[in-house]
Amino acid sequence: RTIDGKAWTKVNANCGSTSFVVPDLISGQEYFFRVRAENRFGVGPPAETIQRTTARDPIHPPDPPIKLKIGLVTKNTVSLTWKPPKNDGGAPVTHYNVECLRWDRTGEVKETWKQCNRRDVEETKFTVEDLVEGGEYEFRVKAVNIAGPSRPSATVGPLVVKDQTCPPSIELKEFMEAEEGTDVNIVAKIRGVPFPTLTWLKASPKKPDDKTPVLYDQHVNKIVGEDTCTLLIQQSRRSDTGLYTITAVNNLGTASKEMRLNVLGRPGPPVGPIKFESILADKMTISWLPPLDDGGSKITNYVIEKKEANRRTWVPVTNEPKECLFTVPKLMEGHEYVFRIMAQNKYGIGEPLDSEPETARNLFTVPGPCDKPTVSSITRDSMTVNWEEPEHDGGSPITGYWLERKETTGKRWTRVNRDPIKPMTLGVSYKVTGLIEGSEYQFRVSAINAAGVGPPSMPSDPAIARDPIAPPGPPIPKVTDWTKSSVDLEWTPPLKDGGSRVTGYIVEYKEEGKEEWERVSGKLLQNLHFVVTGLKEGCFYKFRVRAVNAAGIGEPGEVTDIIEMKDRIVAPDINLDASVRDRIVVHAGGVIRIIAYVSGKPAPTVTWSRDDQALPEEVRIEETAISSSLVIKNCKRSHQGIYTLLAKNAGGERKKTIIVDVLDVPGPVGMPFLTENLTSDSCKLTWFTPEDDGGSPITNYIIEKRESDHRAWTPVSYTVTRQNATVQGLTEGKAYFFRIAAENIIGMGPFTETTKEIVIRDPITVPDRPEDLEVKAVTKNSVTLTWNPPKYNGGSDITMYVLE
């Protein structure tokens, strides 16, 4: 067991001797051990170790250092270098001791080894100083660890101490090749005493005489050893190709050597632009020029890919072309494509060259198919079919549509309209009548242009001709009178009957404090009133009424008050007309009419207010014996708000609030309304939502343009739903004005026009903001975040993200 643990762990399954090697210990961990003898009657008591034992290898003095060499020698110093011992004795070498022996040829002085270092030598080099000029010496080194010093190394010498000199010389390869991305080591062997000053120069292969000093940084570095100088190029690039010269200089002379380094890699991008030699509905022929940089290796072929302009995924086309011309087959007519081309050599595929978007088409064809139509507003004998214009108009404007129908049990399609259906701006709708109740129908549509009728769309989803049916809505009940044992209930029919006639009503009551509702009659009630009898005096009750039709029992309409069974003073009660409820929505210019039925004993006084303030001047109050009505004719947006009806009498007071929404067309879009160049034929428009949406969500924006030297406005788009849009098909160099109006279900608001013209040209701007930033994981010291790229990259590839 470890010294910190309490549980003993069995080490061996069976041991017949009196010694055992314990395996799988943790180095540096301290342990206790115990042994128990066992015979056929069982296991005896243990004998434990008294001292703790540390698991570690045995430690011995290290082996002697190796490869002791003499370096620079002067008149009173000698530089030594060596290698660490092959075996450190089980403990790290802490330092080295250097010893020297001076030879005495006369025999007058006793020759003994002396330690040269006054402090521990921790490196594998040392300079012995204070030697006698002309003296003759030998040297050796000992390695030391915690177990003690090693045996001395092999000696070097004898050596006469005096100044040594020689001119510089260099050994260097003349040529070297490397693959791009690998580390390159240009090693030059240097000789010379004193050690020369070393300089690396670089020249372009095309201008060998234009040599410049090599700049050292994280990419290129110079490493000087005892007798070598290495130029280290990390993650080599094609631009590192060149002529490299090393120059060595000392006081005895100068030497230089030159070598050529050729870094081979992938080729650069082909030279553009990509030209479209021919365009057809199912294929295009494209051409390009070879890359300026072949990567140092012959171009073997070109790789071509394609993608649809509105998608992100590239699809391989071919990697076989060896010439700069190719016909891309199997294109889909009417689809817009972008192509990219990459050169390839034996080192890989180079950077791509992208084409401009181009549509596969014959230059005047029938329109493409519309998207699958949808069916709405279904009744027993009619349906409304809706569809959008086709994505491609064949090069000619859409002039109309043919609509066809068939029963799902049949095979023959029948044309619905005699004359072509005229196109509409925001999608097309057509009401098909004369259908047979209970039959199931499908519809399809074909677009027409000057070239003829295009292919039909996919059939719509099957739809059955029948009126929709659902359980009825809740009735509106009220208590008209009560005694100490009965309650008079009246109610108005539900506002919605669910598409089927109401066949009767169910009245239920619940005593306060109980969970279940009790039904007052086993039969459906046909009248709109009922007297509930047999109630307990002094108890409190709730009441509700439910309508029933062929689809089932509808939602309950509850009496808002809890009724106490006693003779009473009737507190005020307010019931709104079935056409009002708690919220009414009126179009601007219409009539706001709030009818409230007020009851109570004695007759309550009625007070109206709006937003807890006085009513507008246009308000008229009409009162009868049982009701009070608020009327505003030719209403405006300013008339919307929360209207409150307060009824008071001796029995208390009653308040009812009604939210009135007045819908109108939206106001002008929010400023600033900005324009921004994107490409040579497009620009980006940005704006803010209107301060007043007219009370209804903005459905879309209408954008128009005009050239600065024209007065007429032409439409750009009617379907933009965000606060920015890209306008395509503009003329480079032309100046344009733009205007925009918001639209909701009520109609179109006023136009807002750009304050100044914009001249179309290519820009590069900062990208839009990234989208969908989410926190995925949180720890005590980190947060993991994810996001999607911006929808617009500013005209240049995203290079990095900044996280704050």
Helices and strands as residue ranges (DSSP letters): E 30-31, E 34-35, E 38-39, E 42-43, E 47-48, E 53-54, E 66-73, E 78-83, E 95-102, E 113-115, E 125-128, E 136-145, E 148-149, E 156-160, E 166-171, E 175-179, E 184-193, E 197-204, E 207-213, E 220-224, E 228-233, G 238-240, E 242-250, E 253-264, E 271-279, E 284-289, E 301-308, E 315-318, E 325-328, E 336-345, E 348-354, E 358-359, E 374-376, E 382-387, E 400-407, E 414-415, E 428-433, E 440-449, E 452-453, E 463-464, E 476-482, E 487-492, E 504-511, E 518-519, E 529-532, E 540-549, E 552-558, E 563-564, E 573-576, E 583-587, E 592-599, E 605-610, E 620-623, E 627-632, G 637-639, E 641-649, E 652-663, E 670-679, E 682-688, E 700-707, E 714-720, E 724-727, E 735-743, E 752-753, E 758-759, E 771-778, E 783-788
